[in-house]
Amino acid sequence: MEKLIFWEMNEINFNYVNFYIDKGKLPNWKKFIEDHGLFKTISENKYEDLEPWIQWPSIRTGLTNQDHGLFRLGDMEGSGLKQHWEILEENGYTVAAISPINAANNTQKSPFWIPDPWVETKVSGNGFILRIAKAIKQAVNDNSSEKLETKTILAIFEGLLTKSQLNSWPQYISSLFGAIKGQHWSKAIILDRLLADIFICLWNKHQPDFSVLFLNSGAHIQHHYMCNSSAYDGQVKNPSWYINEQKDPLFEILELYDSVLYELQKIKNTRLMVAVGIQQIPYEKATFYWRLKDHDAFITKLGIRYKKIQPRMTRDFLIEFHNHGDLIKAESILNNIKSVSGEKVFGEVDNRGRDLFVTLTYSDNISEQFSFFLDTKEFTNFRGDVVFVAIKNGRHDKVGYYLDSNRKPNDLKNYLPVHKIFHFIMNHFKL
């Protein structure tokens, strides 16, 4: 039986991929689509349910979002739901994964498993895998403040020296020079190049029956720089202080993905599935994203008593409490923090009984003079409490994509429910 590699290529809009193909670029994507087809998937109708931490669990469990009930990043851990990894392992197959978003590692014998940087679940593998998992978590979660710990730098260099492919180094060097020049997207490209190299190296060593590679930098770049793509034909323009108008970060990451596609196809006796989950389309106006600089210090300043804070992706964080009274008080405080114009700063405060899932939703510019108010009390210098993340260019859309090296064009009807991909995986292993 062929081994199965599943590339979770988060949120990529293939209308843009096809634009570059029509311009004579991305030759590997062009051939793959011509040979095997490009099929559209469909997910939830409500915009608030269009989140990668909802759709990917649907693909991994075969359940719709209403059936699996996972709506927040980190909810899979402790949910008790069976994912394809556990089902396959229970049937005698070896499984592995690198960075799958909102997944729980419940495997017993996985030769390598690196969790996504935003969740708390176990790491499987040797000492290097443990070190690189911690390094990725620290680098991604502290990206906005650009702090890299010494042990993070050492682990990244270890990965580059021991796991990278020779033909990857032109991309590493080009992106490194870009990062030195202040191109923030270049660091995201380095991360995905490194994750792909680690995956290929570990796959060749262990050759698991089923393995998942999740790459997120394309989603990150679309969110923040979609309007700089030569494929974009809208009216929004990013300011010159944010990005040089001549730059096209989306093409840069898609060019990297074109290389990764070629490399994955070279692995013999394997079937390659690729899925997107949901795609992105442009915002109608520029939207600012901010992240708390020091979650503990800020929440303490508000007078909130808590047990633990877990930062999640970009604007989100989870607060755990010692008792219900502290939770209710914190919920009230966070719901009543407003700007001078009356807009909520934390527009999403989800009371889940034992904890609060909070999102910093204020989306305009935050100047040095910005104050927020809790009832009548004014808090000045909020700019010192946050770090600028990006100007948001792309938003989620319910359409996704599915590609498969074992298919031919027109094999499937378009707009198949995204959770049906689970059954394609199970069918491959005759389960």
C-alpha positions as CSV (number, residue, x, y, z in Angstrom):
1,M,0.0,0.0,0.0
2,E,1.2,3.5,-0.8
3,K,2.0,5.7,2.1
4,L,0.0,8.9,2.4
5,I,1.4,12.4,2.9
6,F,-1.2,15.1,3.7
7,W,-0.1,18.6,3.2
8,E,-2.3,21.1,5.0
9,M,-1.6,24.3,3.1
10,N,-3.6,26.7,5.2
11,E,-6.0,29.2,3.6
12,I,-4.4,29.7,0.2
13,N,-6.5,31.3,-2.4
14,F,-6.0,29.3,-5.7
15,N,-7.5,32.1,-7.7
16,Y,-4.2,33.9,-7.0
17,V,-2.2,30.7,-7.7
18,N,-3.9,30.4,-11.1
19,F,-3.1,34.1,-11.8
20,Y,0.6,33.5,-11.4
21,I,0.4,30.3,-13.4
22,D,-1.2,32.2,-16.2
23,K,1.8,34.6,-16.0
24,G,4.1,31.6,-16.7
25,K,5.1,31.1,-13.0
26,L,4.7,28.2,-10.5
27,P,5.4,25.4,-13.0
28,N,4.9,22.6,-10.5
29,W,1.5,23.7,-9.4
30,K,0.6,24.2,-13.1
31,K,1.5,20.6,-13.9
32,F,-0.1,19.1,-10.8
33,I,-3.4,20.9,-11.4
34,E,-3.4,19.8,-15.1
35,D,-2.6,16.2,-14.2
36,H,-4.8,15.8,-11.1
37,G,-7.4,18.6,-11.0
38,L,-8.3,21.3,-8.5
39,F,-11.4,20.6,-6.5
40,K,-13.3,23.2,-4.4
41,T,-14.6,22.4,-0.9
42,I,-17.1,24.2,1.2
43,S,-17.4,24.8,4.9
44,E,-19.6,26.9,7.3
45,N,-21.9,29.7,6.3
46,K,-21.5,31.8,9.4
47,Y,-18.4,34.1,9.2
48,E,-17.6,33.6,12.9
49,D,-17.3,29.9,12.2
50,L,-14.7,30.3,9.4
51,E,-11.6,29.7,11.4
52,P,-8.8,27.2,10.7
53,W,-9.1,25.8,14.2
54,I,-12.6,24.8,13.3
55,Q,-12.2,23.5,9.7
56,W,-9.1,21.4,10.3
57,P,-10.6,19.4,13.1
58,S,-13.5,18.7,10.8
59,I,-11.1,17.3,8.2
60,R,-9.4,15.2,10.9
61,T,-12.5,13.8,12.6
62,G,-15.0,13.6,9.7
63,L,-17.4,15.7,11.7
64,T,-19.1,19.0,10.9
65,N,-18.3,21.9,13.2
66,Q,-21.7,21.5,14.9
67,D,-20.9,17.8,15.6
68,H,-17.4,18.2,16.9
69,G,-18.2,21.5,18.8
70,L,-14.6,22.9,18.6
71,F,-14.7,26.6,18.1
72,R,-11.5,27.9,19.8
73,L,-7.8,27.3,19.3
74,G,-6.7,24.7,21.8
75,D,-10.1,23.0,22.2
76,M,-9.1,19.7,20.6
77,E,-6.8,18.8,23.5
78,G,-8.9,17.1,26.2
79,S,-12.0,16.9,23.9
80,G,-12.0,13.1,23.7
81,L,-12.6,13.2,20.0
82,K,-10.9,10.6,17.7
83,Q,-8.7,12.1,15.0
84,H,-7.5,10.2,11.9
85,W,-4.1,9.7,13.6
86,E,-5.4,7.7,16.5
87,I,-7.8,5.7,14.3
88,L,-5.0,4.7,11.9
89,E,-2.5,4.0,14.7
90,E,-5.1,1.7,16.4
91,N,-5.3,-0.2,13.1
92,G,-1.6,-0.8,13.0
93,Y,-0.3,2.1,10.9
94,T,2.5,4.5,11.8
95,V,1.6,8.2,11.9
96,A,3.4,11.5,12.3
97,A,2.8,15.2,12.1
98,I,4.4,18.6,12.0
99,S,2.6,21.7,13.3
100,P,-1.1,20.7,12.7
101,I,-3.2,23.5,14.0
102,N,-5.6,22.8,16.9
103,A,-4.7,19.1,17.1
104,A,-4.1,16.9,20.1
105,N,-1.3,14.4,20.1
106,N,-2.9,11.3,21.5
107,T,-0.6,8.9,19.6
108,Q,1.5,6.3,21.4
109,K,4.2,5.4,18.9
110,S,4.6,8.4,16.6
111,P,8.2,8.7,15.5
112,F,7.8,12.5,15.2
113,W,5.1,14.9,16.3
114,I,5.7,18.7,16.6
115,P,2.5,20.5,17.7
116,D,1.4,23.8,16.4
117,P,2.9,26.8,18.4
118,W,-0.4,27.8,20.0
119,V,-1.6,24.7,21.8
120,E,-0.5,22.6,24.7
121,T,-0.2,19.0,23.7
122,K,2.7,16.5,23.9
123,V,5.7,16.4,21.6
124,S,6.8,13.0,20.2
125,G,10.3,12.3,19.1
126,N,13.9,12.6,20.0
127,G,15.8,15.4,21.7
128,F,16.1,17.5,18.5
129,I,12.3,17.3,18.0
130,L,11.7,18.5,21.6
131,R,14.2,21.4,21.1
132,I,12.8,22.5,17.8
133,A,9.2,22.3,19.0
134,K,10.0,24.7,21.9
135,A,12.0,27.0,19.6
136,I,9.1,27.3,17.1
137,K,6.6,27.9,19.9
138,Q,8.8,30.7,21.3
139,A,9.6,32.3,18.0
140,V,6.0,32.3,16.7
141,N,4.4,33.6,19.9
142,D,7.0,36.3,20.5
143,N,7.2,37.3,16.8
144,S,5.5,40.7,17.2
145,S,8.1,41.8,19.8
146,E,10.9,40.2,17.8
147,K,12.4,38.5,20.8
148,L,14.4,35.2,20.2
149,E,15.8,33.4,23.1
150,T,19.4,32.0,22.8
151,K,18.1,28.4,23.0
152,T,15.6,29.2,20.3
153,I,18.4,30.5,18.0
154,L,20.5,27.4,18.7
155,A,17.7,25.0,18.0
156,I,16.9,26.8,14.7
157,F,20.6,26.6,13.7
158,E,20.6,22.9,14.6
159,G,17.7,22.4,12.3
160,L,19.3,24.3,9.5
161,L,22.6,22.4,9.8
162,T,21.2,18.9,10.3
163,K,17.8,18.8,8.5
164,S,17.9,21.3,5.6
165,Q,18.3,20.3,2.0
166,L,21.1,21.8,-0.1
167,N,18.7,23.2,-2.7
168,S,16.8,25.1,0.1
169,W,19.7,27.3,0.9
170,P,19.2,29.9,-1.9
171,Q,15.7,30.5,-0.4
172,Y,17.1,30.6,3.2
173,I,19.8,33.2,2.2
174,S,17.4,35.3,0.1
175,S,14.8,35.4,3.0
176,L,17.5,36.1,5.6
177,F,18.6,39.2,3.7
178,G,15.0,40.2,3.4
179,A,14.5,39.8,7.2
180,I,17.7,41.8,7.8
181,K,16.2,44.6,5.7
182,G,13.0,44.6,7.8
183,Q,10.8,42.4,5.6
184,H,8.7,40.7,8.3
185,W,7.2,38.2,5.8
186,S,10.7,36.9,5.1
187,K,10.9,35.3,8.6
188,A,7.6,33.5,7.9
189,I,9.1,32.2,4.7
190,I,12.2,30.9,6.6
191,L,9.9,29.1,9.1
192,D,7.9,27.3,6.4
193,R,11.0,26.4,4.5
194,L,12.5,24.9,7.7
195,L,9.4,23.0,8.6
196,A,9.2,21.5,5.2
197,D,12.9,20.5,5.3
198,I,12.5,19.0,8.8
199,F,9.4,17.1,7.6
200,I,11.2,15.7,4.5
201,C,14.2,14.7,6.5
202,L,12.2,13.0,9.2
203,W,9.9,11.3,6.7
204,N,12.9,9.8,4.8
205,K,14.2,8.5,8.1
206,H,11.0,7.0,9.6
207,Q,8.7,6.7,6.5
208,P,5.4,6.7,8.4
209,D,2.3,5.3,6.7
210,F,0.4,8.5,7.3
211,S,1.9,11.9,7.9
212,V,0.7,15.5,8.0
213,L,2.6,18.7,7.2
214,F,0.9,21.9,8.1
215,L,2.3,25.2,6.7
216,N,0.8,28.5,7.8
217,S,3.0,31.2,6.4
218,G,1.0,31.6,3.2
219,A,-2.1,32.3,5.3
220,H,-0.1,34.8,7.5
221,I,1.2,36.6,4.4
222,Q,-2.2,36.8,2.7
223,H,-3.7,38.2,5.9
224,H,-1.1,40.9,6.0
225,Y,0.1,41.6,2.5
226,M,-2.6,40.3,0.1
227,C,-3.2,43.8,-1.3
228,N,0.4,44.0,-2.5
229,S,-0.1,40.9,-4.7
230,S,0.1,41.6,-8.4
231,A,-3.0,39.4,-8.6
232,Y,-5.0,41.8,-6.4
233,D,-7.3,44.2,-8.3
234,G,-9.0,46.0,-5.4
235,Q,-8.7,49.6,-4.1
236,V,-7.0,49.1,-0.8
237,K,-3.3,50.2,-0.6
238,N,-0.9,49.4,2.2
239,P,1.0,52.5,3.4
240,S,4.6,52.8,2.2
241,W,5.9,52.7,5.8
242,Y,4.3,49.2,6.1
243,I,5.6,47.7,2.9
244,N,7.3,48.8,-0.4
245,E,4.7,48.8,-3.0
246,Q,7.0,47.0,-5.4
247,K,7.1,43.9,-3.2
248,D,4.9,40.9,-3.7
249,P,5.2,38.7,-0.6
250,L,2.4,36.4,-1.7
251,F,4.3,35.4,-4.8
252,E,7.4,34.7,-2.7
253,I,5.6,32.2,-0.5
254,L,3.8,30.6,-3.4
255,E,7.1,30.2,-5.1
256,L,8.4,28.4,-2.0
257,Y,5.3,26.2,-2.0
258,D,6.0,25.4,-5.6
259,S,9.4,24.1,-4.6
260,V,7.9,22.1,-1.7
261,L,5.3,20.5,-4.0
262,Y,8.1,19.3,-6.3
263,E,10.1,17.9,-3.3
264,L,7.1,16.0,-1.9
265,Q,6.2,14.6,-5.3
266,K,9.8,13.2,-5.5
267,I,9.2,10.9,-2.5
268,K,8.6,7.5,-4.1
269,N,5.6,5.2,-3.5
270,T,3.6,7.9,-1.8
271,R,0.2,9.5,-2.4
272,L,0.1,13.3,-1.9
273,M,-3.1,15.0,-0.7
274,V,-3.2,18.8,-0.4
275,A,-6.0,20.7,1.2
276,V,-6.6,24.3,2.0
277,G,-9.6,24.2,4.5
278,I,-10.8,27.7,3.8
279,Q,-9.4,30.4,1.5
280,Q,-8.9,34.2,2.0
281,I,-10.4,37.1,0.0
282,P,-9.5,40.8,0.4
283,Y,-10.9,43.1,3.1
284,E,-12.7,46.2,1.8
285,K,-10.6,48.4,4.1
286,A,-7.4,48.2,6.0
287,T,-7.7,46.7,9.5
288,F,-5.1,47.0,12.2
289,Y,-4.1,44.0,14.4
290,W,-2.6,44.4,17.8
291,R,-1.3,41.9,20.4
292,L,-0.8,42.4,24.1
293,K,2.9,42.8,24.9
294,D,2.8,41.2,28.3
295,H,-0.5,39.4,29.0
296,D,0.2,38.8,32.7
297,A,1.3,42.4,33.4
298,F,-1.7,43.9,31.6
299,I,-4.3,41.6,33.2
300,T,-2.8,42.2,36.6
301,K,-3.0,46.0,36.0
302,L,-6.7,45.7,35.5
303,G,-7.1,44.1,39.0
304,I,-8.1,40.7,37.6
305,R,-7.2,37.7,39.7
306,Y,-6.4,34.6,37.6
307,K,-4.6,31.3,37.7
308,K,-2.9,31.2,34.3
309,I,-2.8,33.0,30.9
310,Q,-2.1,31.1,27.7
311,P,-1.4,33.4,24.6
312,R,-2.9,32.1,21.5
313,M,-2.7,33.2,17.8
314,T,-2.1,36.9,17.3
315,R,-4.9,38.7,19.2
316,D,-6.3,35.8,21.3
317,F,-5.5,34.6,24.8
318,L,-7.0,32.2,27.3
319,I,-7.4,33.0,31.0
320,E,-7.9,30.3,33.6
321,F,-9.2,31.1,37.1
322,H,-9.0,29.7,40.6
323,N,-12.8,30.2,41.2
324,H,-16.0,31.2,39.4
325,G,-16.2,34.5,41.2
326,D,-12.9,35.7,39.8
327,L,-14.0,34.6,36.3
328,I,-17.3,36.5,36.5
329,K,-15.5,39.7,37.7
330,A,-12.9,39.4,34.9
331,E,-15.6,38.9,32.3
332,S,-17.3,42.1,33.4
333,I,-14.1,44.1,33.4
334,L,-13.0,42.9,29.9
335,N,-16.4,43.5,28.5
336,N,-16.5,47.1,29.8
337,I,-13.1,48.2,28.5
338,K,-13.8,50.8,25.7
339,S,-12.1,53.4,23.7
340,V,-13.0,57.1,24.0
341,S,-15.5,56.6,21.1
342,G,-17.2,53.8,23.0
343,E,-15.8,50.9,20.9
344,K,-15.0,47.7,22.8
345,V,-11.3,47.0,23.0
346,F,-11.8,43.3,23.7
347,G,-14.9,42.6,21.6
348,E,-14.9,38.9,22.1
349,V,-14.9,37.6,25.7
350,D,-16.1,34.0,25.6
351,N,-17.1,32.6,29.0
352,R,-16.7,28.8,28.8
353,G,-17.4,28.0,32.4
354,R,-13.9,27.5,33.7
355,D,-12.0,30.0,31.6
356,L,-12.3,33.0,29.3
357,F,-11.2,33.1,25.7
358,V,-10.5,36.7,24.9
359,T,-9.7,38.6,21.6
360,L,-8.3,42.1,21.3
361,T,-10.6,43.2,18.5
362,Y,-9.8,47.0,18.4
363,S,-8.9,47.5,14.8
364,D,-8.0,51.1,14.3
365,N,-4.6,52.8,14.8
366,I,-3.4,53.0,18.5
367,S,-1.4,56.2,19.0
368,E,0.8,57.2,21.9
369,Q,-2.1,59.3,23.1
370,F,-4.6,56.5,23.0
371,S,-6.5,55.9,26.3
372,F,-9.1,53.3,27.2
373,F,-11.7,53.5,29.9
374,L,-13.1,51.0,32.4
375,D,-16.4,52.7,33.4
376,T,-15.2,56.2,34.4
377,K,-11.5,55.2,35.1
378,E,-9.1,56.2,32.4
379,F,-6.0,54.1,31.5
380,T,-3.4,56.0,29.6
381,N,-0.5,54.8,27.4
382,F,-2.3,51.7,26.1
383,R,0.2,51.9,23.2
384,G,2.8,50.8,25.7
385,D,0.8,47.6,26.5
386,V,0.5,46.4,22.9
387,V,2.7,45.6,19.9
388,F,1.6,46.2,16.4
389,V,1.2,43.0,14.5
390,A,0.1,44.0,11.0
391,I,-2.5,45.6,8.8
392,K,-5.0,43.0,7.9
393,N,-5.6,42.6,4.1
394,G,-7.3,39.2,3.8
395,R,-10.3,37.7,5.5
396,H,-11.7,34.2,5.6
397,D,-14.0,32.7,3.0
398,K,-15.9,29.4,3.1
399,V,-14.5,28.1,-0.1
400,G,-11.4,25.8,0.1
401,Y,-9.5,23.5,-2.2
402,Y,-8.5,19.8,-2.4
403,L,-5.8,18.3,-4.6
404,D,-4.8,14.7,-4.8
405,S,-2.0,12.9,-6.8
406,N,-4.3,9.8,-7.1
407,R,-7.1,11.7,-8.9
408,K,-7.7,13.0,-12.4
409,P,-9.4,16.3,-13.4
410,N,-13.2,16.0,-13.1
411,D,-13.0,13.0,-10.7
412,L,-15.1,14.9,-8.1
413,K,-17.8,17.5,-8.1
414,N,-16.9,20.9,-6.8
415,Y,-18.0,22.3,-3.4
416,L,-17.7,19.0,-1.5
417,P,-18.1,19.4,2.2
418,V,-14.7,19.9,3.8
419,H,-15.2,17.2,6.4
420,K,-15.5,14.6,3.6
421,I,-11.7,14.7,3.1
422,F,-11.5,12.6,6.3
423,H,-13.2,9.7,4.4
424,F,-10.8,10.0,1.5
425,I,-8.0,9.4,4.1
426,M,-9.8,6.5,5.7
427,N,-10.6,4.9,2.3
428,H,-7.0,5.0,1.3
429,F,-6.2,2.7,4.3
430,K,-9.4,0.7,3.5
431,L,-11.0,1.7,6.8
